[in-house]
Amino acid sequence: MTVENVVENDQRGNTLTLVGIAASIAVVHLLTNGRYGFHRDELQVLSDARHLDWGFVPYPPLTPFVERIALSLFGLSLVGLRLFSVISQALAIVVTGLMARELGGGRLAQATAALAIALSPLPVFEGTEFQYTTFDYLWWVLIAYFVIRLSKTENPRWWLAIGATIGIGFLTKYTMGFYVCGILGGVLLTRARRCLASGWFWGGMALGFVICSPNLVWQARHGFISLHFLQHIHARDVGEGRSKGFLRDQFWICTNMFAAPLWIGGLIGYLRDRRYRVLAWMYLIPLALFVVGKGRGYYLGAAYPMLMAMGAVVGERWVSSLAKIPRRTVEAVFFTSLAAGALFMGATVLPLASSGRLMKFALENNGDLREEIGWDELVQTVASIRDSLPADQRENVGVAVRNYGEQGAIEILGAAYHLPPPISGINSSWLRGYPEPPPPTLIVLGSSRKEADRLFTSCRLAGHNGNSLGVKNEESEDHPDIFVCGGPRLPWDEFWKEYQGFG
């Protein structure tokens, strides 16, 4: 057997190891993703998926487009609709291991890097729901891989792949702009600045611009409404303290806490290596921008796979210099700790059980899982209120909602009960307007008694919003009452201007 055959067999074995790690995590998701129900954010995406456009108020168009495909393939299957998220995270795991390979790591380094991501809280969470953050995570990882290939081969054609992925990234989540700042800053601050003289660099940037330009045109036609939305959401997050603990979350949420030596070592490794130093700046610049700008803790999560990859390579070289017993001890302690951290966070992040102590533990410690409870019951309650109305009201009743979770639930889940499309002023639904002619009777969700009386006429309490599990979430705690009202106090065109909101 030739040396080339040996190397090829080793590479094939290493690749199978990475695929095996990713597949194992995917299987866990496929077995658990059907429990509970839709998250309120998923309901918003599903609603937008039924009204495809080149842009939406809270996010770019790619995620609703993907979920439109999933809807056509799987219907309202939780496992099916979340499948693309599972595939996305599995690919991120594999690409992380491939980054370690490109950096010179052997099987231990590749498997370690992949495991460090596979067993970290944020990547695991991204496979449990379909949200734009899930696909955004993959684009960041792919860009890092392409930059490593560019730095290693010095082949400027890789800028086309980088630019194209940036363009797709901007069609997924606007925080891609922070990563682009890191890339451009890294180019300017390292020897990679010579790329500025290459037509491939500018071609890649142009390609990215062309890919995301339809959304830019949509924004221009709608007064850059997403910018106003993001400003509102950021002010809300800062006001509610959601940006606190950013640095803590880098250890607690974005990564497995026991993998900290790995990514810190990776950052140092990039800083010391002139060839790959650009990747250090791809982490440090977004980090600084998020700290100064008071970003939320998970915003930087997708930057850690590239650090884990280099850290695994550095760690492999270090342990190989140790004697057998110390080496085995270090490896045993590290992987045992990594697994222990993963078990704890997995019980928090994953819907491992549909009853019992594990479910109770998850619901007590994971607000996102709590937001998956009660939507079917909400829709059933609204349907029963509709059915209790006199016949003349029942035939021409509307459902007015005040948040996107209620909007998605009524639109997506309410179809089974023949509920009318929701009347919503939140985010993109406001752009779709109100029904013509407007219904004279409204079932009002998401409003307090005071707000309902301010907006509508003749309101009466008709029901309550809760869930049979007694789970305390936004709907059961903040919006418990359901009213039946007459029309708005203002003419509909004036009322609609006041009804607009971001959330």
N, C-alpha and C positions, 0 to 999 in steps of 0.2 A: 504493500500500500504506500502510495506516495505521500509526501508531506502535505501536498495540496488536498488530497483526499482526507487525511486526518483532520486538517483544519476545517474542511467543509463539513465533516461529520460532527466535529465539536460545535460548529456554529449551528448546525441543524438541531443538535441536542439542546443547546442553549435556548434556541428559539422555542422549541417544544416546552421547555421549562417555563418560559415567560407566558406562553399561551396557556399552559396548565394553571398557572397562578391566576391569570385573568379569568379563565373559564370557571375556576372554583368560586371566585367572587360573583361571577355572573349567575351561576347556579343558585347561590344563596339568595340573590335578588329575585330570581324567577320563582323561587319557592315561597318567598315572603311578600312580594309586591302586591299580591291580591288581597291582603288583609286590610282592615279598616276601610277607608274610602278615599275620595279625591281630596287633595289639599285645596284650599281656597285659591292659591295661585294657579294651580292646574286648571281649575274651573274657568278662570279668566282666559287662560291660553286656549282652552277648548272653545270658548265663546268666540274669541278672535279668529280661531281656525275656521269658523263657519262664515267669516266675513273677510276673506283674504284681501290684502292690500299690500302696497310696498312699504307701509309703515303703520305703526300703532303708537298711541300716546305713551305707554310705559316702556316699550321696547321695540327693537327693529323686527323685521318680518320673518326671519328664518324659523324661529321656534314654532309659531303658529302654522307655518307651511309644513314643517315636519309632522306636526300633530294632525294636520289635515290628511296627510298620507296615512298616518297610523289609524285615524278614524275610519278611513275607507277600507283599511285592511282588517281591523280588529273590532270595530264598533266601540262600545263603551267598556271593553275589557281593561281592567286596571293593569294586568300583566302585559297585555299587548300594547297599550298606549305608553307604558313606561319602558318598552323594549329598546327603543332607540337610545334612551338614557343609559340603559345597561350596556349596550354595545359601545356607546361613547366612552364610558368609564373603563370598560375592558380594554379598549384601544389605548387609552391613556396609560394604563398599567404596562402594556406591552411596549409602547414607545418609550416609556421611562427606562425599561431594561435595555432597549436598543441604544438609548443615549449613553448608558454606561458602557456598552460594547464599543461604540464609536470613540469613547474617551480612553479606550485601552483596557477596559475591565474584562475579566474572565467570567466564568459561570457564577462564582460566588458574588462578585460585584453586581452582575446583571440581576440575579435572583434577589439580592438584598435590596437593590433600588426598587424593583418591582413590588416586593413585599412591603417595603416601607410606605409606598403609596397605597397599595391594596388594603393595608391595615390602618390607614389614617381616617379620622372621623369625617372630614369634609368630602374626600373622594367617595367614601362609602355612602354618605348621605346623597351625593349627586346621582347615585344609581337608584335611589328610592322614589324619585319624583321626576316628572318632565318639567324642567324650567330652563330658561335661557342660560343660567349659570352652568348647567350641565354641559352644554355644547361649547360654551365659552371656555370651559376648563380644557377641553380637548384641543381647541385652537391654540391656546397658549403653549401647551405641551408640544404640539406639532411645530410651532414656530421655533421653539427652543431646539428641537431636533434638527430642523433645517439650518439654523445658525451654527450648530455644532458641525454639521456636514460642510457648510460653507467655510468655517474656520479651519477645518481639518484638510479639506481638499483644495482650498483656495480657488474653487471653481465658481466664478461669479454668476453662473446660471442659476444657482440656488436662490438668488434674489427673486426670481420669478415665483418660486414656490412660497417664499416668505411673503412677498407682496400679495399673492392670491389668497393666502390664508389670512392675512391682515384684513383684506377686503371682506372675506366671509365672516371674519370676527366682528367687523363693524355692522354686518347684517344680523348679528346675534346679540351683542351687548356692547354698549357704548364705552364701558370701562376699558375696552381694547385700546382706547386712546392713551391710557396711562402706560400700557405695555409698549406702545409705539414710542412714547417719550423715552422709555428705557432703552429701546433698540437704537434710536437715533442718538441718544446721549452716549451709549456704549460705542457707537461708531465714531463719534467725534472725539471721545476721550481715549481711544486706543488706536493701535496701528491699523485697525479696520477702516480708519478714515480714508484710506486710499481707495476704498470702494466708491467714494463720491465721484471719482473720475471715470467710473465704469458706466457704460450705457445699460448694462444689465441691472444695476442698482436702480436707476431712474425708470427703467422699463418695469421693474417689479413694483415700484411705488405707483406708477401710472396704472398698472394692471389692478392693483388693489383699489385705486380710486374709481376705476371704471366699474368694478364689481359692486361697490357699495353706492355708486352714484344714483341708482333709482331711489334708494331711501333718502338720499340727500335732496333730490328733487321733491319727494313727498314732503319732507320737512319744510322746504322752502314754500311749498304751496299751502302748508298748514301753519305758517307763522312760527316755525320751529317750536311747535307745541311741546315736544319732548324735552326741550331745554327747560321750559317753565315747569314741567312735571318733575324733572330731576331736581331742580332747585327747591321745589316744594317738599319733595320726599327727603332731601338731604337736611333741610331745616327741621323737618319733623323728627328725623332720626337723631339729630344732635340735641334737639329739645327734649326728647324722651330718653336720652342717655344711651342710645343704641351704639354710639361710636366709642363709648368707654371700654377700656380693656382691650384695645387693639393689639398691643404688644403681647398681652397674655394669650390672646386667641391664636397667635402664630404658633404657640406651643400646644395649646389645648384643643383647638378646633381644626386649624389648617393641616396640622401634622400629628402623627402619633407622638405623644410626649416623650417616649423613650427613643424616638428617632432624632431628637434634637442634636446629639453629637454628629449625626450623619450629615444633616443639612448645613450645620454650622461649619463642619469640616469641608463640605462642598463649596461653600461660599469662599472660604479661605483658599481652597485649591484653585478656584477660578481667579482670584485676585493675584495669586502667585504665578499663574501661567499666562504668559503674554499672548499666546495663541488664542486662548479661550477667555481672556479677561472681559471681553464684551458681555459675556453672560452674567458676570458679577454685577455690572451696571444695569443689566436688564432686570435684576432683582432690587438693587439698592435705590435706583431712581424712583420706581413705583412705590417702594416702601416709604421713601421720604415724602412723596406727594400725598400718599394716603395718611401718613401721620400728621402732616401739616394741614391737610384738607379735612381731617376728622372722618376718614372713611370707616366703614364697618369692618370687623375683624376678618371676615371671610373673603374680602375683596382681593387679597393677595394670594389666596390659596393655590391658584394654578401655577404660581412661580416656583413652588417647592419641588416638583418632580425633577427639574434640571439640577437643583442643588443636591437632591438625594442621589442623582446619578453620579455626579462628581464625588460626592462624599463616600459613596460605596466603592468607587475606584481607589480613592485615597485610603480608605479603611482596609480594602483587600491587600494593598501593598504593605500596609503597616502590619497586619496580622501575619502575613507571610514571612515577615522578618522575625517573628517570635518562635520560640521553641514549641514543640508539639503540645505539651500540657497547658502552658499559658494561652496558646492560640485557641485550643478547644474550650478553655474556660471562658475566654472573652466572647467567643462565638455563642456559647451556651447561654451566658448571662444576657447578651444582647437580644438574641432571638426569643428567649423566654420572656424577657421584659416586653418586647414588642408584641408578643402574643397576648400577654396579660393586659396590656393597655388596649389592645384590639377587642378583647372579650368584654371589658368594661364598657368601652365606647360603643361597641356593637350592640350590646344590650340596651343602650340608650338610643342609638340612632335607628336601628332596624326594628321593624314590627315582627319580632321573632315569634310572638304568640298572640292568639286572638282571645285569650282569656288567662286568668291566673296571675301569679306574681310577676312574671316577666312583662306581661302587658301593663300591669299596674305600675311597675318600675319605669317602663318606657314613657307612659303617659304622664307620670309625675315629673319626669326630668327632660322631656322633649316637647317643647311648645309646638313644633311643626306637626308632630303626630297628633296632638290634641286638635289641631285645625283640620284634621281629616275625619273628625267624628261629627255626626249629626245632620249632614246635608240631606240624606234621603228622608229623614224624619221631618226636616224643615219643609221639604217639598210636599210630603204627605199631609202635613198640617195645613199648608196653603191650599192644597186641593180640597181638603175637607171643609175649610172655610168657604171656598168658592161654591162647593156643593150645597152648603147650608143657606146660601142666599136665595131670595125670591127669584122666580124664574126670569122675570124681566131684567133683573140685575145680573143674574148668572150668565145670561147670553151675551152681555157686553161689559165685561169686567176686565180691568187691567191690573197688573201687579207692578207696583212701584218699589224699587229697591234703592239702597243707599251705599252699597259696597259691591265690589266685583265678585266676591264669593257668592253672595245672594244672586247676583246677576247670572253668573255661570250656572248655579244650581237650578234656577228657574228655567233657563234656556235649554240646558243640556239634559238635566234629570227630569225637569217638568214635562218634557214632551211625552213621557209615558203616561202622564195624567191629563194630557191635552190642555195644559196650562198655556195661556197666551204668552208671547215673547215678553220678557221683562222690559219695563220702562226704567231706564237707568241713565243718570247723568254723569256716571263715573268713567273716567279715562276715555277710551275709544268709543264706548257705547254712546256717549253724548253726541259724537259726530254723526251718528246714525239717526238721530232725531226721535220724535215721538210718533205714535200711530195716528193715522188720519182715517176716519175722524177719531178724536180722542175719546176714550171710554168715560162715561159719566160716573162710574163707580170704580174705586181703586182699593186693592188690598195692599197695605203699606207695610214694608219691612224695613228694618234697620234704622228707624227713627224713634226718638223718645216721644213721650206724649206731648211735651211742649213743642218739639219741632213739627210733629204731625199736625197739631192744631195751628201752627204758624203757617204751614205750607198748604194745608188742605181744609176743606169744609166738612162739617158734620162727622167728625171722627168718633168712632167707638172702639173700645177694646174687643178684639174678636178671638184672640188666642195667644199662645206663648211659644217661644222658640227655645227648645232645649233638646236633650237627648236622653235616651233610656239608660245610658251608662252613668249619667250624672257627671260627665266630664265638663270641667270649667274651661271654656275657650271664648274666643271673641264673640261668637254668636250668642251663646247662652248667658254670658256675663254682661256684655255691652249692649246687646240688642235683643232683649228677651221678649218684648211685646210686639204683637202684630195687630194692626188696626184695619178696620174697614172705613173708608172715607168717601166723601164726594170728590168732585174735581178740585183743582187748585184754586186758591183765592185770587190769583192773578190770571189774566188771559194766558193761554198756553204758550204763546210765543214769548211773552215776558217771563213767565214762570220757568221756561226752559233755560233762559240765560242764568237765572238764579240757581237752577238745579245742577249746574255743572260743578264737578268736583274732581280732585285728584286723590288717588288712594292706592 
